[in-house]
Each structure stands twice: as C-alpha cells, then as structure tokens.
Amino acid sequence: MISKITSAAVLGIEAHPVEVETHIEGNIPFFGIVGLPDNAVKESRERVIAAIKNSGLKFVHQRRITINLAPADVKKEGSAYDLPIALGILIADGTIHSDKAGENIFLGELALDGSLRPVHGVLPIAVMARQKGFRSLLIPEVNAREAAMAGPDLKVYPVRNLRQVIDFLNGEQEIAPFEIDLLALFHSAVRDLPDFHDVKGQEHVKRALEVAAAGRHNVIMIGPPGSGKTMLARRFPGILPDLSLEEAIETTKIHSVAGILPMELGLITRRPFRSPHHTISDAALVGGGRIPRPGEVSLAHNGVLFLDEFPEFKKNVLEVMRQPMEDQQVTISRALQSLTYPANFVLLAAMNPCPCGYYGAPTRTCTCSSVQIQKYQSRISGPLLDRIDIHVDVPAINFKELSADRLGEPSEQIRLRIEKARQKQIERFRELPKIRFNSDMQPKQIREFCRLDESGKALLKTAIERLGLSARAYDRILKVSRTIADLDAQDQILSQHLSEAIQYRSLDREYWA
C-alpha cells in the first residue's frame, strides 16, 4: 500500500513543502529512507519504530517499507520528519483510516516513548503553509505559540504525542486549535531598554548616534577605555523606531531557523542587539558551516550589530563583512546548495586609538610606540572604514560632567525626532521599493536628492582635497548630510548640514592619515 502526507523543509529562511511518500509491500523486512536525507533523518528509523511500539501499536516488521521525501533533489535535514514518517507508515498499513491527513502539514521529533519534542524553523513553515493554502498545521505543543504568529488563517493544532495525533486523524479525539491575538501581543510589547538619560556628557556622540539611527548609518566610536563607548552602544536600540509587524515576523524567522528563539516568546518584538566576542570566526559572524546557518550579521537583521574592541577581531573576519554591509544579505554557497540570509543591520563599532588606549588623551600618557599604533590601526582596512558612514571621537568624561545631577535627554524624545526624519525618507523613497533609508541610496538617488548649492560644493571640495577622502567617502558625506537635513526638517541640504557630515569623517585625517 502507499500513502502520501505533507511536511516541509526550510532553506535559508524560506520553507518549501515536502511530500512524504510511504510504500509497504512484500514479506522481506526492510526500512529505507530516500530523497537526500541527512544523518538525523536516517536515524529517524529507530525513533519511529520505538515510538510506534510504545504508543501501543503494532509495527509491520515483516514488510518492505520505503519512505521517499520528495522532491528528491532537496536536502532534508533535522528530526522534524519523525512524525510524518510514522504517520505515513500507519496510514499505509491501515491503522489510520481517515483522509484528514492530506489537509495538514506535520512536523515533530519523536521521543522513544511516542511523545513529541520541539523542532526549529516552525515559523517559516507556518507562513509557507498559510500562503500555499493548507488548512492546518500539527506540531509539538511547545512550538504552537511560534507557529500561531503566521496569522489567524492557519489552524495550529498543538499535540503532545503520537497517539494523540492518531486519535485526532481517526476522529476519536478533538484538539482545540491554539489561538492568540497577534496584533495585541505585538502592541503590548514592553519597552524597558537602557535609556540615554543615564549617559553623562558626550552630547556630540549622542548627536552622532541620533543621525545614525535616523538614516540607518554605520558608526565607529574611538576613545580611551572608560569613556562610555559600550554604554552608548547598548542604549542605541532604545532610540530606534519600533519594529513593524512585518519586520518582527521576518526577524523571528531568522532566530527560529537558528534555533535560538525562546519558546515562551513566540515573536521578537524588539530590535535585535548582537554583540559577539572578538574571538568569533568568520563563519560564525556571517554564517556558514557544513549545514549553512545564519551568522551574527543575520541575527542582527533589522537591529544592531555591536563590535567592541574592533581591531581585535581577526582581519579576515572583518573583511568578510564588506559584502553584507553593501548588499544587506549574505549568500552561503556549498556543493549541494546556495542559501541567502538577510543582513540589514546597523553596525556600531568601538575601539581604542592604540593598544594601551590612551593615544591622544589629554590626561594620560600613551605608552605605545608609533609602530605599534600604526600596526594597531591598520587592522581596519581602508575599504572597510569607507563603508562606515560616521566616525566619532569619544573623549574621557571629566569630573564635572560625571558628578552632575542633571540627567541627559531621554531616549523617548530622541526617538520621536528620529521617527519624523524616517517618515520623510519613507515619503521620499515611496516609489523605490529597494530603498528605505538615506544610507541605501545609490548614485542615481544621491544626484537627485542630495543636490548642493555653490557654497556647499565649494565646502565639500575643500574637505575632499584636505582629507584625501575616497569617492565612496564622498557619497557617504552626502548621504549623512541628507539625514541631518531631514532631522532639521529641511528639503535642501544647507552648509551647516554638510559641515556636520564632514565632521563625522575627520577621523580619517586624525588617525589614519
């Protein structure tokens, strides 16, 4: 006999239907799985046999069982095929006699006693099931909250064990679909992020971060130890506009595929803040591995990637970021497949100006030689530095600022200004779907939206000649000045906007000249 039921495979962050075909014949004991399964799928044979027996059912030992996972040219990975394989066998041998199986997608890892364990990548599968017109999804109970984020059009049935699924398909037991008010959950998210009013002094750095947040510009902060670089970076997500529902689902899909989504959360409602250690490998940063998985740049999608001690990262690790910073996605190619993960993040980098950290400090003496300083700073290449729009100096805080009782401006007020500036960008780029922020502008849009008057052109010419900036840095200055004008609610880029943008490239001269 033959049976067919549907499961799913996740490639990148997109899911695709997988048809689980089961054929039982003859009297020769055999259990084979074909269709490009990995080792975890092949091992499902032992889990399925034990789960069926321990669920009080008889397993067809003296028969030839062939499982085909179609399409056969797509790699099948993980333990989520345990449940559909077990159900396929039970339908083919007549234990399950209902036709309801064809209306559902099935996922789940089986324990030896027949209970179901959670699996990764449920949200992309639920989104695909809704788009493809499937009526319902039967998944482990722990995954139900995550799957329900796909929307109310798809019924999500949480199941605890194999026996419960069998009784449900045979009409002997009812299972209540898992229900959740997605919009209410999304809007009830609590903003309890660190606030900028805790930061004493550093007003020019706060301003630079405000400009970065408004136009989604990358930032590097340079200053001595203890000047507040990390403190400022950790408060940066608090001034970013809230995630939209679409962004939240897209971000959650990545974390679900990576297997780091907290089960009790279901939906990520805050912008991610990723801060990997400087010992990270290039594969962990941009993604990779034998089975390609998203790296830190993708886990920071729609959020912030903070790289502290920037020059301490291996040079090859930093250089592999150049492509995702430009393309806002990462493509990982392997022999059998090529996967693409989104990587649209704001890069915040922090570093000391020299190995001891006190080069240029007015109150401390630098103990580094000129050769050591040059070697330390040269770990960051010119092409990478060109891709960072804003360079800002973070000096040590003096006692007067540190002991002041007055709190700084709260993040909420800064965020309101940023939202107004972003709204201007939304209106400006409404007819350009691939461009959302000023930092995304290509040369054509720069010529159209970043026009300068004669005084502005003269000012920029002088800056380019004196600082020796590259063509890419020229474009970055225009993009940042456009953002500053948006914060100032001006349609025309004025000289003061251009001057501030040029100031954010002054570290090219001060440190790397």
Order of alpha helices (4+ residues) and beta strands (2+ residues): beta-beta-beta-alpha-alpha-beta-alpha-beta-beta-beta-alpha-beta-alpha-beta-alpha-alpha-alpha-beta-alpha-alpha-beta-alpha-beta-beta-alpha-beta-alpha-alpha-beta-beta-beta-alpha-alpha-beta-alpha-alpha-alpha-alpha-alpha-alpha-alpha
